[in-house]
Each structure stands twice: as C-alpha cells, then as structure tokens.
Amino acid sequence: METYGLEQYGITGIKEIVYNPTYEQLFEAEMDPALEGFEKGQLTELGAVNVMTGIYTGRSPKDKFIVMDENSKDTVWWTSDEFKNDNKPASQEAWEACKALAIKELSNKKLYVMDVFCGTNPDSRMAVRFIMEVAWQAHFVKNMFIAPTQEELKNFKPDFISYNAAKAKVDELAGQGKNIVYNWTAPEKKDNAQQIAMIEAAVNDNSDVIIIAVNDSTACNDALQEALNKGIKLIYVDATSTLEASATFATDNYAAGAEAGKAMLGYLSDKGLSEGTIGLVSAQAGVQSCIDRVDGFVSAFEGSKFTMSEVQYSDGDAAKAQELTNALINDGVIGVYGANDGATNGAANAVKEANAGGKDILCVGFDNSSSNRAHVRDGEMLAFMAQNPNIMGEKSIEAAVALMQGESLAETQVDTGVSVVTKDNVDQFED
C-alpha cells in the first residue's frame, strides 16, 4: 500500500489512505450510515451534504497559538496589553505535546490525505499537505484549495503539514475521571417533531445530561419530562421550556430586546421622527426567546407616539421574512425589527430593496451572522444584537460535567450577555 511518506511524520500502522479523493468518493464516505456524531453527513433537500460540527463550530481565532522561538519571536505581531490580537505564544514543549497527541490519533487509522496549493501564482503559492480521518473535512479542503495537476503532483513537496486530529481525546483528563462523551444532534430545520425524536433518542441512550435549546417553550415538555423522570439532568441554552432545569445559560432576551428598542429609538430621533409604525418580524409563535425579544423591544417605546405592527412569523426563514417585510413596508412602516437571524436577514434584504427605490426605512435586528454583519457594513441595517453562544456552550458543558460528578452548581441562571453591533464595531464580531 502506498503510504505517501506519512511515516516520516511519525504516523504508523496506517490501514488505508484515500489520496486526493474525488467528490464522488467523499460523498459516499460522508453518507455512510454507520457514521455517528459530527462525522455523519446529512443530505439536504438541495442535494448538498450538511454536517453538524458540535459546540465548537466555525473559525476559532481566539484559540490560535504560535510557537515562539528564535525564528518567530521578532517576525510575528504578538498580542500585548497595548495591541491585543489573537497571535498568542506557545512553548516548544506545548507544541510537541499537541503533535504527539495528533500523531497517536492518526496512527492505525484509515486516513484522507490532500496535497493542494494555497494561491495561484507559482512563484508565491504554498504547497500544503492535509492529513485527516474525517471525510467531510477532506471535502472542505478540496473546496477551499487548488488541486495540483498530475504533473505537479510528481514533484509535490509540502511547505506546510496540517495534522487534523479532530477526534483526539486527552488521556490526562480521562485519568482524572473526566472522560466525557457527548452526542450532538439538531433538527435540519425548526421542527418540533424532529427535536422530540432526538430527545427520546437521548433518553433511550441512557444519557446523563441533556443540553438543549428548545424550538418551542411547551412542545417538547412530554419528552423532557420523561427524561427528568429517568433521572436525566436538563440544561437549557439560549431557549427554555416551561419545565424546570438544573441550569440555564442564555441571553436575557427581554433585556436584549429592550436594548434593540433603545437603539431603534435613537435612530428614529436622529431622523427627527417622533411617531409612526414599526414592523415586527419574528420566528415562530411559540419560541419563548423570540417572544421575550419582541416584548423587550416594544417596552422601549412605552410612553411614545410610536405604534407596533402585529408580529409577523417567518419560521426563521429569510425568504419568508423578506416577503413579510415587503408587505409591512407597503403598509407604511418607518422601521423594522427582526427578532432572530433569519427574520433579521430577510427584513434587511427587504429594506435594502426598498431604500434603493427611494424609501428610508430603518432596520434593527438580532443575532450575529455573516449575512447580518454584511447588512450592517452595507448600511441597510443600523444595528443588531449579538449573543455569546460560545459562552453558552462552554458553561453548559462545564455544568454538565459538574452534575455528572455529583457536584452542585454555583450558578443556575446565567445571563451570558449581549452586545449592540454597529458599523463602528462590526469587525470585532467576526466568527
């Protein structure tokens, strides 16, 4: 079996290497029904492959570490108290420990190896070799980098080697009794039936703790009560049901909505407006987090001459939210508020079109996403409220571990905060 020289990196006992796989090979591997957890691919209605990456998703710039040595100490813009950034130093010893962990994880496995170029100019491009054991991660690499020709592969010499050991576990934690296994599942869309089925599956798997952001404040109660009856601990993140849980880590959505309302009032004042109707676009009628965001927003206008439209429900779908907002604009609203990501994105799209046609509609929304950041930069949305999902995820996992170890929680109702994002600070809220 051709090993492509992986032994030189310390990777041994290789069972199989899939080298520069085709999309067809990757699709077959990703859709293998035997896969579980974050490795498992799901076929969307558009024919694309969707994967649920777990609580650690997207880029993690704050987890970037670079070895500080004689070569790098004067050539990297290191973070400092005066100039803060994400270039944090690591010791050679820490790097060697991480590398050893990765090599151990990648040995004795079926691996995917991708030899690719970063950049198109032959004089400046970098040759990179990616080594991984999860098919969709190879798919990501294939999408993002440039495939060499067969002739270029004959003399391919990587400038960088990427060891992707995403499945690795740290033995030291297991030795301390912290060998925690978690299964990440989520509905393909906001669907109560799908979420109930996933709760029931977690109960049948004898889970110790269920961490959940419910779609609806009551729809899942029977399934969640069954979990509680079996002694399973319940932790809410972001959105809660009416059942009591061991802990909740969420934005104070009413207060956050009030902040959005204050922001809208400020923009209206800047325009010299003291009366008119504000359009309200939300997700689903039973989502408590969105209910609170709308109620909080409306509370900011108490005592003013402004009125509110009836709440329009978009199911969190941007296209539907855009249609609903178009209708609100035709009815004469002077501003629009979106209560979640999809509602905000759709509302901003409608406002962009209307303002391009001569209108002057104000828009404020909720949730940090690439589309909403783009709307703020482009000016059709003046501000959105950004939650802190990383804090929710981190604290909920810490609480789950504590509960499984029989410990009591110091905090059970934690407001994870919100920030007002405008054109002035939007760059600080990249993923």
C-alpha positions in Angstrom: 0.0 0.0 0.0 1.3 3.4 -0.9 1.7 5.5 2.3 2.8 8.8 0.6 5.6 9.1 3.1 3.4 9.6 6.2 5.9 7.5 8.3 8.3 10.5 8.2 5.8 12.4 10.3 5.6 9.6 12.9 2.2 8.3 11.7 2.4 4.5 11.6 0.1 1.4 11.3 -1.9 3.1 8.5 -4.9 0.9 7.4 -5.8 2.8 4.3 -5.1 6.1 2.6 -7.6 7.9 0.4 -5.3 10.2 -1.6 -6.8 13.4 -3.1 -10.3 11.8 -3.3 -12.9 12.8 -5.8 -16.2 14.4 -4.8 -17.9 11.2 -5.6 -15.6 9.3 -3.2 -16.2 11.9 -0.5 -19.9 11.9 -0.9 -20.1 8.1 -0.5 -17.9 8.3 2.6 -19.8 11.1 4.2 -23.2 9.4 3.7 -22.0 6.1 5.3 -25.0 5.1 7.5 -22.6 3.7 10.1 -21.1 7.1 10.9 -22.2 8.8 14.1 -21.9 12.2 15.7 -20.0 15.0 14.0 -18.7 12.6 11.3 -22.1 11.9 9.9 -23.3 13.7 6.8 -26.9 14.6 6.1 -28.3 15.1 2.6 -30.2 18.4 2.4 -33.3 19.0 0.2 -31.0 20.8 -2.3 -28.7 17.8 -2.7 -25.8 19.2 -0.6 -24.1 17.5 2.3 -24.8 19.0 5.7 -22.8 18.2 8.9 -23.4 19.1 12.5 -20.0 20.0 13.9 -20.9 20.2 17.5 -20.5 23.0 20.0 -17.1 24.1 18.5 -18.0 25.3 15.1 -16.7 27.8 12.6 -13.3 29.5 12.9 -11.8 29.8 16.4 -9.4 32.8 16.1 -9.1 33.1 19.9 -7.7 29.6 20.0 -4.7 30.4 17.7 -1.3 29.7 19.2 2.1 30.1 17.5 5.4 28.6 18.8 7.6 31.5 20.0 11.2 30.6 19.1 14.3 32.3 17.5 12.6 32.4 14.1 9.2 33.8 15.2 9.9 36.0 18.2 10.6 39.1 16.0 8.6 38.2 13.0 5.1 37.7 14.5 2.9 40.5 15.7 2.3 39.0 19.2 -0.7 40.0 21.3 0.1 42.5 24.1 -1.7 44.7 26.6 -1.3 47.7 24.2 -2.1 45.9 21.0 -4.4 43.0 21.6 -4.9 40.4 18.8 -5.2 36.6 18.5 -1.5 35.7 18.0 -0.8 34.1 21.3 2.6 32.4 22.0 3.1 28.8 22.8 6.2 26.9 24.0 8.0 24.3 22.0 7.1 21.8 24.7 3.3 22.6 24.3 3.7 22.1 20.5 5.5 18.8 20.9 2.7 17.6 23.3 0.0 18.5 20.8 1.9 17.0 17.9 2.3 13.7 19.8 -1.4 13.6 20.6 -2.2 14.2 16.9 0.2 11.5 15.7 -1.2 9.0 18.2 -4.7 9.7 17.0 -3.9 9.5 13.3 -1.9 6.2 13.6 -3.5 2.9 12.9 -6.4 4.5 11.0 -7.9 5.0 7.6 -6.8 8.5 6.5 -7.5 11.1 3.9 -4.5 12.9 2.5 -4.9 16.0 0.4 -1.9 17.6 -1.4 -3.0 21.1 -2.5 -1.9 24.6 -3.3 -2.7 27.8 -1.4 -2.6 30.6 -4.0 -2.5 30.6 -7.8 0.9 32.2 -8.6 3.5 29.5 -8.9 6.2 31.9 -7.6 4.4 32.6 -4.3 1.9 29.9 -3.6 2.3 27.5 -0.8 2.1 23.7 -1.1 0.2 22.2 1.8 -0.5 18.6 2.9 -3.6 17.9 5.0 -3.9 14.6 6.9 -7.2 13.8 8.5 -9.5 10.9 9.4 -13.0 12.5 8.7 -14.3 12.5 5.2 -16.1 15.9 5.3 -13.0 17.6 6.5 -11.2 16.4 3.3 -14.3 17.7 1.4 -13.8 21.1 3.0 -10.1 21.1 2.0 -11.0 20.1 -1.6 -13.4 23.1 -1.8 -11.0 25.6 -0.3 -7.7 24.9 -2.0 -6.3 24.4 -5.5 -5.8 20.9 -6.8 -2.4 20.3 -8.4 -2.2 18.8 -11.9 -0.9 15.2 -12.2 2.4 16.6 -13.5 2.7 19.0 -10.4 2.0 16.1 -8.1 5.0 14.2 -9.3 7.3 16.7 -7.6 5.0 17.9 -4.9 6.8 18.9 -1.7 4.7 20.4 1.0 5.7 23.7 2.6 3.3 23.0 5.5 1.8 19.9 7.0 -1.6 20.0 8.7 -2.3 17.2 11.2 -6.1 17.2 11.7 -6.7 15.1 14.8 -10.3 16.3 15.5 -11.3 13.0 17.2 -8.4 13.0 19.7 -9.1 12.9 23.4 -6.7 14.0 26.1 -5.7 11.0 28.2 -4.8 13.2 31.2 -8.5 14.2 31.5 -9.7 10.6 31.2 -7.3 9.7 34.0 -8.9 12.3 36.2 -12.3 10.7 35.6 -13.3 13.3 33.1 -13.9 11.0 30.1 -17.0 12.8 28.8 -18.8 11.5 25.7 -21.3 13.8 24.0 -23.5 13.3 21.0 -24.5 16.4 19.0 -27.8 16.3 17.2 -30.0 19.0 15.8 -33.1 19.2 13.5 -32.5 20.1 9.9 -34.9 23.0 10.5 -37.0 24.3 13.3 -39.2 21.2 13.6 -40.7 20.2 16.9 -41.3 16.6 15.9 -37.7 16.1 14.9 -36.5 17.7 18.2 -38.8 15.5 20.2 -37.5 12.4 18.4 -33.9 13.5 19.3 -34.8 13.9 23.0 -36.4 10.4 23.0 -33.2 9.0 21.4 -31.1 10.7 24.1 -33.3 9.1 26.8 -33.1 5.7 25.2 -29.3 6.0 25.0 -29.3 6.5 28.8 -27.8 10.0 28.7 -26.8 11.5 32.0 -27.4 15.1 30.9 -29.4 16.7 28.0 -28.3 20.2 26.9 -31.0 21.7 24.7 -32.2 24.9 23.1 -35.9 24.2 22.6 -37.8 25.2 19.5 -40.9 25.8 21.4 -41.5 26.5 25.1 -44.0 23.7 25.6 -44.0 21.4 22.5 -41.1 19.2 23.9 -42.4 19.1 27.5 -43.6 15.5 27.5 -40.3 14.2 26.1 -38.3 16.3 28.5 -40.5 15.2 31.5 -39.8 11.6 30.5 -36.0 12.4 30.7 -36.4 14.0 34.1 -38.4 11.0 35.3 -35.5 8.8 34.4 -33.1 10.9 36.4 -31.5 12.7 33.4 -30.4 16.2 34.2 -31.6 19.0 32.0 -29.7 22.1 31.0 -31.1 24.9 28.8 -29.0 27.1 26.4 -30.5 30.1 24.6 -34.2 28.9 24.7 -36.0 27.3 27.5 -39.2 25.3 28.0 -41.6 25.8 30.9 -40.1 22.8 32.8 -37.5 23.5 35.5 -33.9 22.6 34.6 -30.7 22.1 36.6 -29.3 25.2 34.9 -29.9 27.8 32.2 -27.3 29.6 30.2 -29.0 32.2 28.0 -29.3 35.7 27.0 -31.7 37.8 29.0 -33.8 38.2 25.8 -36.2 40.7 27.3 -33.3 43.0 28.3 -31.6 42.4 24.9 -34.8 43.3 23.1 -35.1 46.4 25.2 -31.6 47.3 24.1 -32.6 46.9 20.5 -35.6 49.1 21.1 -33.5 51.8 22.6 -31.2 51.6 19.6 -34.1 52.0 17.2 -35.5 54.9 19.2 -32.1 56.6 18.9 -32.0 56.2 15.1 -35.6 57.5 14.8 -34.7 60.5 16.9 -31.6 61.1 14.6 -34.1 61.2 11.7 -36.3 63.7 13.5 -39.1 61.1 13.8 -41.4 61.0 16.8 -44.3 58.9 15.5 -45.1 56.1 13.1 -45.4 52.3 12.9 -42.6 49.8 13.5 -42.8 46.4 11.8 -42.1 43.4 13.9 -40.8 40.2 12.3 -40.1 37.1 14.4 -39.5 33.3 14.0 -42.3 31.1 15.4 -45.1 32.0 17.7 -44.1 29.6 20.5 -40.4 30.4 20.8 -40.0 32.0 24.2 -36.7 33.6 23.4 -38.2 35.5 20.4 -41.3 36.3 22.4 -39.1 38.0 25.0 -37.0 39.8 22.4 -40.2 41.3 20.9 -41.7 42.2 24.2 -38.5 43.8 25.4 -38.2 45.8 22.1 -41.8 47.0 22.5 -41.2 48.0 26.1 -38.7 50.6 25.0 -41.4 52.5 23.2 -43.8 52.8 26.1 -45.0 56.4 26.5 -44.0 57.3 23.0 -46.3 58.0 20.0 -44.9 55.1 18.0 -47.1 52.1 17.3 -46.2 48.5 16.6 -47.4 46.2 13.8 -48.8 42.8 14.6 -45.9 40.3 14.9 -45.2 38.6 11.6 -43.9 35.0 11.9 -41.3 33.9 9.4 -40.4 30.4 10.8 -36.9 31.8 10.9 -36.8 31.6 7.0 -35.1 34.6 5.4 -37.1 34.4 2.2 -40.4 34.4 4.0 -39.2 37.2 6.3 -38.4 39.3 3.3 -41.9 38.8 1.9 -43.5 39.7 5.2 -41.3 42.8 5.5 -42.2 43.8 1.9 -45.8 43.8 2.9 -45.1 45.8 6.1 -43.2 48.4 4.0 -46.1 48.6 1.6 -48.4 49.2 4.6 -46.2 52.2 5.5 -43.9 51.2 8.4 -41.0 53.5 9.1 -38.8 50.9 10.7 -38.4 47.1 11.0 -37.2 44.9 13.8 -36.1 41.3 13.2 -36.1 39.0 16.3 -33.8 36.3 15.1 -31.1 35.6 12.5 -33.4 34.5 9.6 -36.0 37.2 10.4 -33.3 39.9 10.5 -31.6 38.8 7.3 -34.9 38.8 5.4 -36.0 42.1 6.9 -32.7 43.7 5.9 -33.0 42.3 2.4 -36.4 43.9 2.0 -35.2 47.2 3.5 -32.2 47.3 1.1 -34.5 46.9 -1.9 -37.0 49.5 -0.6 -34.3 52.1 0.2 -32.7 51.6 -3.2 -36.1 52.5 -4.6 -36.3 55.8 -2.6 -37.6 54.7 0.7 -35.8 55.5 4.0 -36.7 52.5 6.3 -34.7 51.9 9.4 -33.8 48.3 10.4 -32.5 46.8 13.7 -32.2 43.1 14.2 -30.9 40.2 16.3 -28.2 37.6 16.1 -24.6 37.6 14.8 -24.2 36.0 11.4 -22.2 36.7 8.3 -25.3 37.9 6.4 -26.2 40.3 9.2 -22.7 41.6 9.5 -22.8 42.3 5.8 -26.1 44.2 6.1 -24.6 46.4 8.8 -21.5 47.1 6.7 -23.6 47.9 3.7 -25.9 50.2 5.7 -29.4 48.7 5.2 -29.3 47.6 8.9 -28.1 50.0 11.5 -27.5 47.6 14.3 -28.1 44.0 15.6 -27.9 42.4 19.0 -25.1 39.8 19.3 -25.4 37.0 21.8 -22.4 35.0 23.2 -23.1 31.4 22.0 -19.5 30.3 22.8 -20.0 31.2 26.4 -23.3 29.3 26.5 -21.7 26.2 25.1 -18.7 26.4 27.3 -20.6 27.0 30.5 -23.2 24.3 29.7 -20.6 21.6 29.2 -18.8 22.6 32.4 -22.1 22.4 34.2 -22.9 19.0 32.7 -19.5 17.7 33.9 -20.1 19.0 37.3 -23.6 17.4 37.5 -22.3 14.1 36.4 -19.6 14.2 39.1 -22.3 14.9 41.7 -21.3 18.5 42.3 -23.7 21.3 43.0 -23.7 24.3 40.6 -22.6 27.7 41.9 -24.9 29.4 39.3 -28.0 28.0 37.8 -29.4 31.0 36.0 -26.7 32.7 34.0 -27.2 35.7 31.6 -24.5 35.3 29.0 -24.8 38.8 27.8 -25.4 40.7 24.6 -23.7 43.4 22.6 -25.0 46.1 20.2 -23.2 45.7 16.9 -23.0 48.7 14.6 -20.8 49.7 11.6 -18.3 51.1 14.1 -17.6 47.8 15.9 -18.8 45.0 13.5 -15.3 43.9 12.6 -14.9 42.8 16.3 -17.7 40.2 15.9 -16.3 38.0 13.1 -16.7 34.3 13.9 
